[in-house]
Amino acid sequence: MIVQSEEDAAFAHAPVPPQETVRYGPHQDQVVDLYHAGDSGAPIAILLHGGFWKQEYDRSHLTPFAAHLADRGVTAALAEYRRVGVDGAGGWPRTFDDVAAAVDTVVDLAGDRPVVLFGHSAGGHLALWSAARHQLPADAPGHRSGPLPLRRVVALAPVADLVSHLRRVPSHATIVGLLGGVQDGAANLAYADPLTLLREHGSTGLPTVLLHGALDREVPPEQSEVYAAADDTVRLRILPGIGHYAPIDPDTAACELLVAELRQTEV
Ligand SMILES: N[C@@H](CC(=O)c1ccccc1NC=O)C(=O)O
C-alpha cells in the first residue's frame, strides 16, 4: 500500500546529527538543533516535528529532512519540546511553553536573517498556534504582544482543528494531557486550537501556506481545508497521490515541493 510504504521509507533514513545544539531550558528536551547552510546570511527555517505530541516520537525522524534543507541553502533549526506520555514531561501548558521559548530563541539568534516557521502534523498544529500567539489572551501560555517576525508559516498536514481531531482519535489520553485534563481541556481549546483561535480572532496576519497529501490517513486533508476556508489569506495546496510522510522524506518529489515553499522567503 502506497501510504504505508511512504511511512516506512520516511522512517528508514538514519538520523543525522546537527552541527550545533542551542539550549533554551534545563530539561533535556529543551533544545534546538542547528543544521547550517553554507552561507552565514542564509534564511532560517524553524522546524517543529510531529508524532501527535507523544513522548515516543522525538525529533530524530525529521533530522534527515533538516540536513537536506541545509544542503538546499536554508539553515534548519530543529526544535525539540517536552511531550505527553510515560516519562514525558510535557502536556498543558509545558508543551506550549517550550514551543514558544524555542521559537523565540531562534528568532533572537536569527538577527536580520529571514525566518520561516514549519511544522509537520502535530508540529503543524504547534506552528499554526505559534502564528496566533499575539492573538492569545494575556494570561494564556505563549502569549506575546506582537506577531512573530516570520516571513511565512508553512504547515504540512497540520492538526489544524483539534476539536475534530478529538472526535476522531480512538484514544484521547495524549490530547487530554496536551490540553490539561478532562476538566480544563475544553476551556483550553480556546488557547490551544488553531481553528478556534482563527474563528475568534481572524487571520494571524502572517503569510501562511498549508500543504496536505490527498491520501493522508493520519490527519485527513479536511483539517487543512476547514482552516483555509476560514481565512482567505491562507494558501492551500492539496498534494495528489501523497500521504502523510512523503514530503518529509528527502528522497521524494513531494519533498522538493516542500523545500521550494521553505526557500521562498521574499514577502
Ligand atoms: N501513526 C503514528 C505516528 C504518527 O502519526 C506520526 C509520526 C511521526 C510524525 C508525525 C506523525 N503524525 C502526526 O503528528 C501514531 O498514530 O502515533
Ligand as a Chemical Component Dictionary entry (heavy atoms), coordinates in Angstrom:
data_LIG
# 
_chem_comp.id                   LIG 
_chem_comp.type                 NON-POLYMER 
_chem_comp.pdbx_formal_charge   0 
_chem_comp.three_letter_code    LIG 
# 
loop_
_chem_comp_atom.comp_id 
_chem_comp_atom.atom_id 
_chem_comp_atom.alt_atom_id 
_chem_comp_atom.type_symbol 
_chem_comp_atom.charge 
_chem_comp_atom.model_Cartn_x 
_chem_comp_atom.model_Cartn_y 
_chem_comp_atom.model_Cartn_z 
_chem_comp_atom.pdbx_ordinal 
LIG N1  N1  N 0 0.961  6.705  13.279 1  
LIG C1  C1  C 0 1.640  7.128  14.449 2  
LIG C2  C2  C 0 2.649  8.219  14.229 3  
LIG C3  C3  C 0 2.231  9.496  13.602 4  
LIG O1  O1  O 0 1.096  9.749  13.307 5  
LIG C4  C4  C 0 3.322  10.454 13.322 6  
LIG C5  C5  C 0 4.636  10.042 13.437 7  
LIG C6  C6  C 0 5.682  10.931 13.171 8  
LIG C7  C7  C 0 5.411  12.210 12.742 9  
LIG C8  C8  C 0 4.103  12.624 12.602 10 
LIG C9  C9  C 0 3.046  11.751 12.905 11 
LIG N2  N2  N 0 1.743  12.180 12.824 12 
LIG C10 C10 C 0 1.259  13.338 13.442 13 
LIG O2  O2  O 0 1.808  14.037 14.259 14 
LIG C11 C11 C 0 0.661  7.445  15.576 15 
LIG O3  O3  O 0 -0.513 7.195  15.418 16 
LIG O4  O4  O 0 1.062  7.904  16.602 17 
# 
loop_
_chem_comp_bond.comp_id 
_chem_comp_bond.atom_id_1 
_chem_comp_bond.atom_id_2 
_chem_comp_bond.value_order 
_chem_comp_bond.pdbx_ordinal 
LIG N1  C1  SING 1  
LIG C1  C2  SING 2  
LIG C1  C11 SING 3  
LIG C2  C3  SING 4  
LIG C3  O1  DOUB 5  
LIG C3  C4  SING 6  
LIG C4  C5  SING 7  
LIG C4  C9  DOUB 8  
LIG C5  C6  DOUB 9  
LIG C6  C7  SING 10 
LIG C7  C8  DOUB 11 
LIG C8  C9  SING 12 
LIG C9  N2  SING 13 
LIG N2  C10 SING 14 
LIG C10 O2  DOUB 15 
LIG C11 O3  DOUB 16 
LIG C11 O4  SING 17 
# 
